[in-house]
Amino acid sequence: MHPDQVALPLGLGRAACGVIGAGVGPNAFPLRLLADGRLLAAGLPVAIRKAGGNEALAFAQGSDVIDRDRRPIVPVTTLSAYERNPKSGTEQQHGGRSAWPAHEYPNARWAMAIDLSKCNGCGKCVLACQAENNVPVVGRRGILDGREMSWMRIDRYYDAPRKDGRWGAEVWDGPLAVVEEPVTLFEPMLCQHCLNAPCETVCPFVATMHSEDGLNQQIYNRCVGTRYCANNCPFKVRRFNYWEYGKAQESAFFRWLEPRIAHHADLNARAPMQMKNNPEVTVRSRGVMEKCSFCVQRIRAARAEVVRGGGTGDRFPDGAVVPACMEACPTGAIVFGDLNDPGSRIAALAARPRAMRLLEALGVEPSISYLTKVRNDKA
């Protein structure tokens, strides 16, 4: 056996992957045989039978899902409807006057657009965000307990054809009629950096506040973890650190109180895992809230570059800032930029009829525009 291999039951852990990958996840290679450079069937007898019982599936959408039957949150339409009305699918309920005073951003104002017709739900943006921003791994049990830490998630909804021929949508765990092939909708969900951020309204320590360029910031050394902001977030994208994920917990009391804490340390802090952390991003401690920052470290780096070039740092060339999720997206579904720049891609996309800012009735004014998912009903 290779020194990096781990003796595990068939298929229950990777082997020869080094200290980071060995023993993690499923391993199908024992069912294959490498001979003369060719990958052949190993000849092992395989039988399929019911195992009995059930297994809980761990995924981040969980209880954070928003019932779009009552509150439209995924813009979706058909090609026929879109040709008749380019705003089809963006219809929303309307609220009253905003409780927040208006605030202007005379210089840069950062915003994002996500084209749902391009998003295929691959999840690369989620992984890129985790790697860029030192987001800890909480393991399967942490996800099942509702303690996920991912700053970005891919929400999945399903559509089904209705009797009138139109496409009606139900939330993923709602009373979806049994159909042969329901169609999946993917919607990346992250902090919306609302101009009228409800999280800021309820924070007693002003730990979350707005920057001069429209970012909803989280100041970790002010936060005491009341979690009021998470309760008041309509998009459920704020995360609370229940444990000290970034380092090995040496307290015998904590290890006795929560045996999984040793596993958390193994996932996040064992050598050489500490080398994975981005030195430009704070490693958060236990007891604070965290969430998407629009990769503020990249924004500040771009500003420094502009200043070094003789600029004031108030205006940026279009494309000067590329957040990790946008950089990783293989379909180009994510666009980021300065909304105050009339010549920018983000300004053009946000002005399109397909663009929709979520939960308009609440008056929170998100900085992210979702472009309608257009289904081809003529194929």
N, C-alpha and C positions, 0 to 999 in steps of 0.2 A: 504494500500500500504506500502511496506517495505520502511524504511527511506532512503535507498540508491537508490530506484527506481526513475526513471524520467518519468514524464507523457509525452509520445510521441505517435504519430499516430502508428497504428498497424504495427509492423515490422521495424520501423525506428530507433531503438536504443536499446542497451542492457540494462537490468535492474538488480538491486541487485548485481552489480559488484564492488561497492565501488567507490571512487573518481576517480580512474584511468579509469575504464572500463565503468561506467554507461553513457548511452546516446551515446555510440560510436558504429558505424557499424549497420548492420541489425540484427534483432532479430526475429527468426521464432518460438520461444516458445509460443507466444500467440495462435498459431494454434494448440497447444497440450494442454492437460489437465492432471495434475498429480492427480491421485485418488488412494488411498490405496497403495501408493508406485509404482503404474504402470503409464506409460506414454501412454495416450489414445488420440484418436482424439477428438478435442474439440467440434466438431459438428457445427462449424461456417460455414455458407454458403460461398463458394468460387467461384468466376467467373473470367475467364480470358478474357481480351479484349484488343484491341490495345489502347495504351495510346495516340498515336499521338506524333508528334515532334521527337526529337532525343536527345540523351545524349552523351556527349563527354566522352570517356574512358581515364582515367588517368593511364599511365604506363610509366616507366622510359626509355624504349628503345627510343621512340619518334624520334626526329630529329637526335639522335646520331647514328642511325643505319648506318651500312656501307654496301654499295651495293657490295655483294660478287660476283655478276655476272661479274663485271669489275675488282675487286680485291679479289682474293681468300682469304677468312678469316675463313672459317669453313671446316676443313678437314673431308670429308665424302666419304665412298666407300661401296661396297657390299662385302659379304663374298667371292663370286667367284672371284672378281677382287683382293681382298686381298690375296687369295691363290696363284694367278698367280704372283702378285707383292706386297710384304709387304709394299712398299712405296706408293701404290695406294691411291689417295686422298690427298696426300701431295704436289702435283705438284704446283709450284708457278712461277710467273714471276721473272726474275732475273734482278737486276740493275747493275750499274757500281761500280766503286770504292767508298768507303766510304769517306765522307768529314770529318769524325771525326778521330783523332789520336787514335791509339790502346792504351789501358790501361790495365795493369795486376793487378789481385787481388791475391797476393801470399798466403793470409791466407784464411779465409772463404769467400765464395761467395754464397749468398742466392738465391735460385731459386724455382720455383714451376712447377708442372706438373698437368694437368687436363685431365682426361680420359673422353672424350665425350661419349664413349660407356656406361659408368657408370652413367653419369649425367642424372637425370630424371626431372630436372627443378623445383624441389620442392621449392627452394628459401630459405631454412634454412640457407645457407651460407650468404645470404644477411642480414637476420635478426640478425645473430650472429655478423656480422661485424658492424652493426648499434649499437648493444648493447655494444660491446666491445670498440668501438672507439668514443662513444658519438656523433654519427651522428644524427643531429636533424631531426625532422619530419616537413615537410613543408606543409602537407595537400594536398588535391586533387587539389585545385586551383594552388598551387605552382608547382605541376607536370605538369598541363596543360600549365602553363606559361613557361615551360622548365627550371624551377629552382630547379630541384631535387637535393638532397644533398647526395644520397646514393653513397658510395665509390665502391660498387660492384653492378652489375645488371646482370640479366639473359636475354641475347638476344635470341629471338626466330626467327627462320627461318623455311621455309617450303619446302619440297621436293614433287615432283610429277612425276609419271612415264611418260617417253617420248615415242614417237612412235617407237623408235628403241629398246624399252625395258629397256633402262638404266634409271637411276634416275637423272633427271636434277633439279637443285636447283635455286630458285628465292628468292630475298629478300622479307621480309614479306609484304611490301606494293607495290611490283613490279607487273608486268603484268603476274601473275600466271594464267595459264590456269585453267579453271573450271574443277575440278575433284571431284570424290565422296569422297575420303578420303585422303587429303594431309597429309603427315607425318611430324611431328614437329621435328626440331633440336633445342637443347638447348645448349647455349654456355655462361658460366659465363665470364663476362668481367670486368676486374679491371685494375688498373695501371700495366703495363707490366714491370716496372722497367728496362727500356731499358738501355743497356750499353752505347749506343750513343743516349742519350735522347734528342729529338728535343725540349722539353720544356726548358731544361737547356740552349740551344743555344740562345733563344730569351729573357730570363728573364733579364731585365736591372739592377736588384738589387741582382742577384745571390741568390735569395730566394729559388731556387730549385737547388740542387747539389747532387753529388754522395758521399756516405760514403765509407770508406775503405773496407767494405765488400759487395759492389755492390748494395746498396740500393739507390733508387732515393728519396732523402729526400726533405721535404718541411719545410722551416724555417719561421714560421709564423710572427715573429717580424721583418723580413726583407721585407715581402710581402706588396705591396701597392695596389694590385688588378688590375694591368694593364690587366690581362687576356690574355696576349700574349701567355702564356704557353698553355692555353685551346685551342686557335686558332691553335697552332702548334702541338697539340697532335693528331696523326692519329687514335687513338682508342677512343677519346672523353670520357675520364674518369676523367677529372679534374673538380672540383666543385668550384663555387664562392659563398661566403656568401653574399647574398643580404640584409639580416636583422640580427639583434642580436637575433638569435634563442634561445640562451642558457639562457636568462634571460628575465624577464618581462620588456617591454619597457615602461617607465614612462613618456616619453616626449609627451606632449599634441600635439605638432606639428606633430610628427611622427604618432601618432594615428589618427590625422586628415588627414594627407597625405596618409596614407595607413591603412584603417580600419582593414585589415586582420592581422595587426601586433599584435593586442590583441589576436586574435585566435592563432597565432604562440606561444605567451607566454603561452596560455592555454594548448597547446599541449606539450610544452617542459619544462615549468618552474613552473607550479602550484604545490603546495604541494600535495603529497610528491614526485612529479616527479623529483625534483632535486636530490633525493637520488639514482636515477638510474645511475648517471654518474660514470664512471670508474675513480677513483682518479689517476690512472697511465697514463691517457691520457689527454692532454690539451683540454679544452673546447674552441673552436675557436671563434673569434670575428668577427664582421661585417667587410667586405671589404677585406678578405683574401681568397686565394685559398687553397683548401685542396684536398686530395686524399688518396688512399690506401697507407699504410706505411709498408705492410707486417707484421703488428702487431709488430712494432719495440720495444714496451715496453716488449713484451714477449722475444724477442731476447736479450735485455739488461738484463732481469731477469735471463735468462739461462746463459749468460756470467758471471754474478755475482756468480751464483751457481758453475760454473766451476772454477772460481778463488778461491772461498772459499774452494774448494776441492783440491787446490794445482796446478791447471792448469794455463796456461798463458792467457786463454780466446780467443786464436786464432783458436782453434779446438774444435768442439763440438761432443758429441756422436750422432749418427744418431737417430733422433726422439726427441732430447732434446728440440726443438722448435716446437710447434704446434700452428699455427695461428688460430684465432677464426673460420674462414670459414672451415678449415680442420677439426677442432674439431667437428663442427656441422654437417658435411656432412654425411648423413645416409648411403650412398652407397660407401664411401671411394674413391670418384672420385678425391679428391684433395690430393696431396702429396707435402710436403715442406721439404727443407733441404739444406745442403751445397753441392753445385755442385762440389766443389774442392775435396770432399771426394770420392775417386773412389769406395768405398764400400757402399755408401749411396743409398737408394732407388731412390732418385731424380736423381742421376747420371745414374743409370741403366735405368730409364724411359726416360730421355732426350736423351739417346743413341739409343733407339729403332727405328726401321724403321717407326713406326706409328707416331713418334713425329714430330711436325711441329711448328716452331716459325712463328708468323703471319707477313705478309707484308714484306717478306724477301727482296723484291726489294728496299725498302726504306733504308735498311742498318742500321736500328736502333737497331738491335740485342736485342730483348726482353729477359727477364729472365724467361718467362713462356712458357712452351712447352705444346701444345695441342695434345693429342693422338687421332687419327682418330676415328670418329664414323663409326663403321662397321655394316652395315645392313645385316641381314640374308635373302638373296634372295633365299635360298634353302628350306625354311620352307613350 
